[in-house]
Amino acid sequence: MKKLAFICMCWAGFASAEDSAFVEFRALKPEIALRMAQAAMESCRAGGYQIGVIVTDRFGIPQVYLRDRFAGLHVLETATRKAWTAVTFKSIYETASPGCMY
C-alpha cells in the first residue's frame, strides 16, 4: 500500500509539472526555404559543383528540393539522406556558427 501511495505521489508531482499538453514551435516559411536552397545552389555553382539541395522542416519533411541541371540521378536520394541525418542527430544546427553552411 505504501508503495502504491508513493507511486501516486510521484505521478501527481510529474503531472503538475506539466503546464500544458501542447508544445509550440516555429515553422519555416516556404519562401524562406526556397531562398535558402537557391543560396546553397549558387554557392556550390560558384565552386564548380552541380548539386541537389533539400531544405526540410524540423521533423525531416522536405519543403524544397532543387536540382542543378547537370547534377546526377543520385542527388535526390543523397540530399534526402543527408537532410534526414542532420534532423536525426541535430548536431549540425546546434554547432553551426552563424553564416556557416553545411
C-alpha positions as CSV (number, residue, x, y, z in Angstrom):
1,M,0.0,0.0,0.0
2,K,2.8,2.4,0.8
3,K,4.4,1.6,-2.5
4,L,1.2,2.5,-4.3
5,A,0.9,5.8,-2.4
6,F,4.5,6.6,-3.3
7,I,3.9,6.0,-7.0
8,C,0.7,8.1,-6.9
9,M,2.6,11.0,-5.2
10,C,5.4,10.7,-7.8
11,W,2.8,10.7,-10.6
12,A,0.9,13.7,-9.2
13,G,4.2,15.6,-9.0
14,F,5.0,14.7,-12.6
15,A,1.6,15.7,-13.8
16,S,1.6,19.0,-12.1
17,A,5.0,19.9,-13.6
18,E,3.4,19.8,-17.0
19,D,1.9,23.2,-17.8
20,S,0.2,22.1,-21.0
21,A,-0.4,19.1,-23.2
22,F,0.7,21.1,-26.2
23,V,4.1,22.5,-27.3
24,E,4.7,25.5,-29.5
25,F,7.3,25.7,-32.2
26,R,8.1,28.0,-35.1
27,A,7.9,26.7,-38.7
28,L,10.0,27.9,-41.7
29,K,8.0,29.7,-44.4
30,P,8.3,28.1,-47.9
31,E,9.6,31.3,-49.4
32,I,12.5,31.3,-46.9
33,A,13.2,27.6,-47.5
34,L,13.3,28.3,-51.3
35,R,15.7,31.2,-50.8
36,M,17.9,29.0,-48.6
37,A,18.1,26.3,-51.3
38,Q,18.8,28.8,-54.0
39,A,21.6,30.4,-52.0
40,A,23.2,26.9,-51.3
41,M,22.9,26.1,-55.0
42,E,24.5,29.4,-56.1
43,S,27.3,28.9,-53.6
44,C,28.1,25.4,-55.0
45,R,27.8,26.6,-58.6
46,A,30.5,29.3,-57.8
47,G,32.7,26.5,-56.6
48,G,32.1,24.4,-59.7
49,Y,29.7,21.8,-58.2
50,Q,26.5,20.6,-59.6
51,I,24.3,19.6,-56.7
52,G,20.8,18.8,-55.4
53,V,19.6,20.7,-52.3
54,I,16.8,19.7,-49.9
55,V,15.5,22.0,-47.2
56,T,13.5,20.2,-44.6
57,D,11.4,21.3,-41.6
58,R,12.4,20.3,-38.1
59,F,10.7,16.9,-38.5
60,G,12.7,16.0,-41.6
61,I,9.8,16.6,-44.0
62,P,11.1,18.1,-47.3
63,Q,9.9,21.6,-48.0
64,V,12.1,22.4,-51.0
65,Y,14.1,20.3,-53.4
66,L,16.3,21.9,-56.1
67,R,18.5,20.0,-58.6
68,D,21.0,21.7,-60.8
69,R,20.7,20.9,-64.5
70,F,23.8,18.7,-64.7
71,A,23.5,17.0,-61.3
72,G,23.4,13.3,-61.4
73,L,20.4,11.0,-60.7
74,H,21.7,10.1,-57.3
75,V,21.4,13.6,-55.8
76,L,17.8,13.3,-54.8
77,E,18.4,10.3,-52.6
78,T,21.7,11.6,-51.3
79,A,20.3,15.0,-50.4
80,T,17.3,13.3,-48.7
81,R,19.5,11.1,-46.6
82,K,21.8,13.9,-45.6
83,A,18.9,16.0,-44.5
84,W,17.4,13.1,-42.6
85,T,20.7,12.6,-40.8
86,A,21.0,16.2,-39.9
87,V,17.5,16.2,-38.4
88,T,18.1,13.0,-36.6
89,F,21.3,14.0,-34.9
90,K,20.5,17.7,-34.6
91,S,24.2,18.3,-34.2
92,I,24.6,20.5,-37.3
93,Y,22.1,23.0,-36.0
94,E,23.5,23.2,-32.5
95,T,27.2,23.6,-33.5
96,A,27.0,25.6,-36.7
97,S,28.1,29.2,-36.4
98,P,26.0,32.0,-38.0
99,G,26.6,32.2,-41.7
100,C,28.2,28.8,-41.9
101,M,26.7,26.3,-44.4
102,Y,26.9,22.6,-44.1
